[in-house]
């Protein structure tokens, strides 16, 4: 999937460490996910699916 960012300045790419800072182009909170303009699918459990198919596991806090 190609990046769809047309913002000025451009949003971080999917490969950037701050890729979660990109603008949301399609939000579906009822389904638990959002599509960012850099092609990243961001899930409400903090998991991510990158445009190249890589998965970033949810970041969970340690139980205290």
N, C-alpha and C positions, 0 to 999 in steps of 0.2 A: 504494500500500500504506500503510495507516495504521500509525502507531507502536504497538508492542505493549508498551511499557514499563509495568510495574507496580511498579518498584523505588522505594524511598524512601531518599534523595531520588531523583527521576527522573533517568534517564540523559540525556546530551546528545542533542538532536534531530539529525536527519540534516543539518540546515543549520548546525549549530554547528561552529566550527573544531576542537573536540575530539571530534567524532562517533565516532571510533574507540574511545573510552573506554567506550562502551555495552557492556552485558553480551551475551555470546554466548547465543543461544537455540537455535541449531542448528549444530553444528560437524561438518564433514565433511572432516577432514584428508586422508583417502584420495583425495578428489576435489579438494582444494586450495582450499576455500572455507568461510566461516562466515557465518551470518546473525546480525546484531546486533539487539537489541530495538528499535532505532530504524528498522529496515527497510533498513539498509545491508548489501549483500553485500560482504564483505571477502575478497579472494583472497590466496593465499600469496605471490604475486609483488608484493604491496603495491598492486595495482590495486583499484579499488572501483567498485561500481555503486550509485548512489544511488536511493532510492525513486521519484524523479521521472524516472528514465531517464538522468540524466547519468552520464558515465563519468569517473572519475579515473584517469589513466594511472599505471602502476607508477612508483615512484620508484627509479630505479636509481643506484647509486654509480658514479662515474667510475672507469674502469680506470686503474691506476697503473703 
